[in-house]
Amino acid sequence: MNISRKKSKDTTTLIFEGDLTIYYVAHIKDELFADYEKLADKVALDLAAVGEIDTAGVQLLLFAKKFFASVHRPLFITKSNESVESVLTALDVNTQFAMES
């Protein structure tokens, strides 16, 4: 799993590539929150290149949403894929992540 950052005027997009599963969550968490204070006012997640996601990955996304809200940076999903959307829908948490483009 790799996370890259792309910054625009008021949004930092975090681009996830690889699997978002229990095997990688600890590494992803460190990378996700590294230098969070340098992120833009809004944080977007690009999950289009996520191969597999499990409940540990979903828990991390929910924690990230809560964390970024606590530091006044709204978090939303800008891109996704069928695999991610089906897991978020099955766990009934898809409404937690507003889709913006």
PyMOL CGO cylinders between C-alpha atoms (Angstrom):
from pymol import cmd
from pymol.cgo import CYLINDER

trace = [
    CYLINDER, 0.00, 0.00, 0.00, 1.25, 3.41, -0.93, 0.3, 1, 1, 1, 1, 1, 1,
    CYLINDER, 1.25, 3.41, -0.93, -0.25, 6.83, -0.23, 0.3, 1, 1, 1, 1, 1, 1,
    CYLINDER, -0.25, 6.83, -0.23, 0.78, 9.82, -2.29, 0.3, 1, 1, 1, 1, 1, 1,
    CYLINDER, 0.78, 9.82, -2.29, -0.33, 13.40, -1.80, 0.3, 1, 1, 1, 1, 1, 1,
    CYLINDER, -0.33, 13.40, -1.80, -1.47, 15.92, -4.36, 0.3, 1, 1, 1, 1, 1, 1,
    CYLINDER, -1.47, 15.92, -4.36, -2.21, 19.46, -3.20, 0.3, 1, 1, 1, 1, 1, 1,
    CYLINDER, -2.21, 19.46, -3.20, -4.40, 22.00, -4.93, 0.3, 1, 1, 1, 1, 1, 1,
    CYLINDER, -4.40, 22.00, -4.93, -5.51, 25.41, -3.74, 0.3, 1, 1, 1, 1, 1, 1,
    CYLINDER, -5.51, 25.41, -3.74, -7.67, 24.31, -0.79, 0.3, 1, 1, 1, 1, 1, 1,
    CYLINDER, -7.67, 24.31, -0.79, -7.61, 20.49, -0.97, 0.3, 1, 1, 1, 1, 1, 1,
    CYLINDER, -7.61, 20.49, -0.97, -5.02, 17.81, -0.36, 0.3, 1, 1, 1, 1, 1, 1,
    CYLINDER, -5.02, 17.81, -0.36, -5.85, 14.57, -2.14, 0.3, 1, 1, 1, 1, 1, 1,
    CYLINDER, -5.85, 14.57, -2.14, -4.49, 11.39, -0.60, 0.3, 1, 1, 1, 1, 1, 1,
    CYLINDER, -4.49, 11.39, -0.60, -4.15, 8.78, -3.33, 0.3, 1, 1, 1, 1, 1, 1,
    CYLINDER, -4.15, 8.78, -3.33, -4.26, 5.20, -2.07, 0.3, 1, 1, 1, 1, 1, 1,
    CYLINDER, -4.26, 5.20, -2.07, -2.70, 2.44, -4.20, 0.3, 1, 1, 1, 1, 1, 1,
    CYLINDER, -2.70, 2.44, -4.20, -2.82, -1.19, -3.13, 0.3, 1, 1, 1, 1, 1, 1,
    CYLINDER, -2.82, -1.19, -3.13, -4.74, -3.13, -0.51, 0.3, 1, 1, 1, 1, 1, 1,
    CYLINDER, -4.74, -3.13, -0.51, -6.39, -1.41, 2.44, 0.3, 1, 1, 1, 1, 1, 1,
    CYLINDER, -6.39, -1.41, 2.44, -6.47, -4.45, 4.73, 0.3, 1, 1, 1, 1, 1, 1,
    CYLINDER, -6.47, -4.45, 4.73, -5.51, -5.50, 8.22, 0.3, 1, 1, 1, 1, 1, 1,
    CYLINDER, -5.51, -5.50, 8.22, -2.04, -6.46, 6.98, 0.3, 1, 1, 1, 1, 1, 1,
    CYLINDER, -2.04, -6.46, 6.98, -1.26, -2.85, 6.04, 0.3, 1, 1, 1, 1, 1, 1,
    CYLINDER, -1.26, -2.85, 6.04, -3.38, -0.72, 8.40, 0.3, 1, 1, 1, 1, 1, 1,
    CYLINDER, -3.38, -0.72, 8.40, -0.57, 0.14, 10.86, 0.3, 1, 1, 1, 1, 1, 1,
    CYLINDER, -0.57, 0.14, 10.86, 1.70, 1.31, 8.04, 0.3, 1, 1, 1, 1, 1, 1,
    CYLINDER, 1.70, 1.31, 8.04, -1.14, 3.17, 6.32, 0.3, 1, 1, 1, 1, 1, 1,
    CYLINDER, -1.14, 3.17, 6.32, -2.12, 4.91, 9.56, 0.3, 1, 1, 1, 1, 1, 1,
    CYLINDER, -2.12, 4.91, 9.56, 1.42, 6.23, 10.04, 0.3, 1, 1, 1, 1, 1, 1,
    CYLINDER, 1.42, 6.23, 10.04, 1.55, 7.45, 6.45, 0.3, 1, 1, 1, 1, 1, 1,
    CYLINDER, 1.55, 7.45, 6.45, -1.97, 8.88, 6.53, 0.3, 1, 1, 1, 1, 1, 1,
    CYLINDER, -1.97, 8.88, 6.53, -1.40, 11.09, 9.56, 0.3, 1, 1, 1, 1, 1, 1,
    CYLINDER, -1.40, 11.09, 9.56, 2.23, 12.06, 8.90, 0.3, 1, 1, 1, 1, 1, 1,
    CYLINDER, 2.23, 12.06, 8.90, 2.52, 15.84, 8.81, 0.3, 1, 1, 1, 1, 1, 1,
    CYLINDER, 2.52, 15.84, 8.81, -1.28, 16.19, 8.83, 0.3, 1, 1, 1, 1, 1, 1,
    CYLINDER, -1.28, 16.19, 8.83, -0.92, 19.83, 9.90, 0.3, 1, 1, 1, 1, 1, 1,
    CYLINDER, -0.92, 19.83, 9.90, 0.61, 20.59, 6.49, 0.3, 1, 1, 1, 1, 1, 1,
    CYLINDER, 0.61, 20.59, 6.49, -2.49, 19.39, 4.65, 0.3, 1, 1, 1, 1, 1, 1,
    CYLINDER, -2.49, 19.39, 4.65, -4.87, 21.83, 2.97, 0.3, 1, 1, 1, 1, 1, 1,
    CYLINDER, -4.87, 21.83, 2.97, -8.20, 22.91, 4.46, 0.3, 1, 1, 1, 1, 1, 1,
    CYLINDER, -8.20, 22.91, 4.46, -10.00, 19.92, 2.89, 0.3, 1, 1, 1, 1, 1, 1,
    CYLINDER, -10.00, 19.92, 2.89, -8.78, 16.33, 2.65, 0.3, 1, 1, 1, 1, 1, 1,
    CYLINDER, -8.78, 16.33, 2.65, -9.91, 14.16, -0.26, 0.3, 1, 1, 1, 1, 1, 1,
    CYLINDER, -9.91, 14.16, -0.26, -9.42, 10.41, -0.55, 0.3, 1, 1, 1, 1, 1, 1,
    CYLINDER, -9.42, 10.41, -0.55, -8.80, 8.87, -3.95, 0.3, 1, 1, 1, 1, 1, 1,
    CYLINDER, -8.80, 8.87, -3.95, -9.57, 5.18, -3.48, 0.3, 1, 1, 1, 1, 1, 1,
    CYLINDER, -9.57, 5.18, -3.48, -9.84, 4.27, -7.16, 0.3, 1, 1, 1, 1, 1, 1,
    CYLINDER, -9.84, 4.27, -7.16, -6.62, 2.19, -7.07, 0.3, 1, 1, 1, 1, 1, 1,
    CYLINDER, -6.62, 2.19, -7.07, -7.47, 0.25, -3.90, 0.3, 1, 1, 1, 1, 1, 1,
    CYLINDER, -7.47, 0.25, -3.90, -7.41, -3.44, -4.77, 0.3, 1, 1, 1, 1, 1, 1,
    CYLINDER, -7.41, -3.44, -4.77, -8.97, -4.90, -1.64, 0.3, 1, 1, 1, 1, 1, 1,
    CYLINDER, -8.97, -4.90, -1.64, -10.51, -3.38, 1.48, 0.3, 1, 1, 1, 1, 1, 1,
    CYLINDER, -10.51, -3.38, 1.48, -11.61, -5.17, 4.66, 0.3, 1, 1, 1, 1, 1, 1,
    CYLINDER, -11.61, -5.17, 4.66, -13.21, -4.08, 7.93, 0.3, 1, 1, 1, 1, 1, 1,
    CYLINDER, -13.21, -4.08, 7.93, -9.85, -2.95, 9.35, 0.3, 1, 1, 1, 1, 1, 1,
    CYLINDER, -9.85, -2.95, 9.35, -9.46, -0.65, 6.34, 0.3, 1, 1, 1, 1, 1, 1,
    CYLINDER, -9.46, -0.65, 6.34, -12.97, 0.70, 6.82, 0.3, 1, 1, 1, 1, 1, 1,
    CYLINDER, -12.97, 0.70, 6.82, -12.27, 1.30, 10.52, 0.3, 1, 1, 1, 1, 1, 1,
    CYLINDER, -12.27, 1.30, 10.52, -9.18, 3.28, 9.57, 0.3, 1, 1, 1, 1, 1, 1,
    CYLINDER, -9.18, 3.28, 9.57, -11.21, 5.40, 7.15, 0.3, 1, 1, 1, 1, 1, 1,
    CYLINDER, -11.21, 5.40, 7.15, -13.83, 6.08, 9.84, 0.3, 1, 1, 1, 1, 1, 1,
    CYLINDER, -13.83, 6.08, 9.84, -11.10, 6.99, 12.33, 0.3, 1, 1, 1, 1, 1, 1,
    CYLINDER, -11.10, 6.99, 12.33, -9.51, 9.32, 9.76, 0.3, 1, 1, 1, 1, 1, 1,
    CYLINDER, -9.51, 9.32, 9.76, -12.85, 11.04, 9.16, 0.3, 1, 1, 1, 1, 1, 1,
    CYLINDER, -12.85, 11.04, 9.16, -13.29, 11.63, 12.89, 0.3, 1, 1, 1, 1, 1, 1,
    CYLINDER, -13.29, 11.63, 12.89, -9.69, 12.75, 13.36, 0.3, 1, 1, 1, 1, 1, 1,
    CYLINDER, -9.69, 12.75, 13.36, -9.69, 15.22, 10.47, 0.3, 1, 1, 1, 1, 1, 1,
    CYLINDER, -9.69, 15.22, 10.47, -13.04, 16.64, 11.67, 0.3, 1, 1, 1, 1, 1, 1,
    CYLINDER, -13.04, 16.64, 11.67, -11.44, 17.25, 15.08, 0.3, 1, 1, 1, 1, 1, 1,
    CYLINDER, -11.44, 17.25, 15.08, -8.72, 19.36, 13.42, 0.3, 1, 1, 1, 1, 1, 1,
    CYLINDER, -8.72, 19.36, 13.42, -11.30, 21.19, 11.26, 0.3, 1, 1, 1, 1, 1, 1,
    CYLINDER, -11.30, 21.19, 11.26, -10.42, 19.55, 7.96, 0.3, 1, 1, 1, 1, 1, 1,
    CYLINDER, -10.42, 19.55, 7.96, -13.40, 17.88, 6.30, 0.3, 1, 1, 1, 1, 1, 1,
    CYLINDER, -13.40, 17.88, 6.30, -12.61, 14.52, 4.74, 0.3, 1, 1, 1, 1, 1, 1,
    CYLINDER, -12.61, 14.52, 4.74, -14.43, 13.16, 1.73, 0.3, 1, 1, 1, 1, 1, 1,
    CYLINDER, -14.43, 13.16, 1.73, -14.00, 10.56, -0.99, 0.3, 1, 1, 1, 1, 1, 1,
    CYLINDER, -14.00, 10.56, -0.99, -13.33, 11.99, -4.42, 0.3, 1, 1, 1, 1, 1, 1,
    CYLINDER, -13.33, 11.99, -4.42, -12.78, 8.73, -6.34, 0.3, 1, 1, 1, 1, 1, 1,
    CYLINDER, -12.78, 8.73, -6.34, -13.63, 5.14, -5.55, 0.3, 1, 1, 1, 1, 1, 1,
    CYLINDER, -13.63, 5.14, -5.55, -14.15, 1.82, -7.26, 0.3, 1, 1, 1, 1, 1, 1,
    CYLINDER, -14.15, 1.82, -7.26, -16.75, -0.94, -7.22, 0.3, 1, 1, 1, 1, 1, 1,
    CYLINDER, -16.75, -0.94, -7.22, -14.86, -3.04, -4.67, 0.3, 1, 1, 1, 1, 1, 1,
    CYLINDER, -14.86, -3.04, -4.67, -14.57, -0.20, -2.14, 0.3, 1, 1, 1, 1, 1, 1,
    CYLINDER, -14.57, -0.20, -2.14, -18.13, 0.98, -2.69, 0.3, 1, 1, 1, 1, 1, 1,
    CYLINDER, -18.13, 0.98, -2.69, -19.57, -2.51, -2.21, 0.3, 1, 1, 1, 1, 1, 1,
    CYLINDER, -19.57, -2.51, -2.21, -17.77, -2.97, 1.13, 0.3, 1, 1, 1, 1, 1, 1,
    CYLINDER, -17.77, -2.97, 1.13, -18.78, 0.49, 2.39, 0.3, 1, 1, 1, 1, 1, 1,
    CYLINDER, -18.78, 0.49, 2.39, -22.38, -0.20, 1.34, 0.3, 1, 1, 1, 1, 1, 1,
    CYLINDER, -22.38, -0.20, 1.34, -22.43, -3.69, 2.88, 0.3, 1, 1, 1, 1, 1, 1,
    CYLINDER, -22.43, -3.69, 2.88, -21.23, -2.26, 6.19, 0.3, 1, 1, 1, 1, 1, 1,
    CYLINDER, -21.23, -2.26, 6.19, -23.72, 0.63, 5.87, 0.3, 1, 1, 1, 1, 1, 1,
    CYLINDER, -23.72, 0.63, 5.87, -21.05, 3.32, 6.25, 0.3, 1, 1, 1, 1, 1, 1,
    CYLINDER, -21.05, 3.32, 6.25, -21.11, 4.70, 2.72, 0.3, 1, 1, 1, 1, 1, 1,
    CYLINDER, -21.11, 4.70, 2.72, -23.15, 7.70, 3.85, 0.3, 1, 1, 1, 1, 1, 1,
    CYLINDER, -23.15, 7.70, 3.85, -20.35, 8.65, 6.27, 0.3, 1, 1, 1, 1, 1, 1,
    CYLINDER, -20.35, 8.65, 6.27, -18.20, 9.69, 3.31, 0.3, 1, 1, 1, 1, 1, 1,
    CYLINDER, -18.20, 9.69, 3.31, -19.66, 12.39, 1.10, 0.3, 1, 1, 1, 1, 1, 1,
    CYLINDER, -19.66, 12.39, 1.10, -18.61, 11.94, -2.51, 0.3, 1, 1, 1, 1, 1, 1,
    CYLINDER, -18.61, 11.94, -2.51, -17.26, 15.11, -4.07, 0.3, 1, 1, 1, 1, 1, 1,
    CYLINDER, -17.26, 15.11, -4.07, -15.38, 15.73, -7.26, 0.3, 1, 1, 1, 1, 1, 1,
]
cmd.load_cgo(trace, "trace")
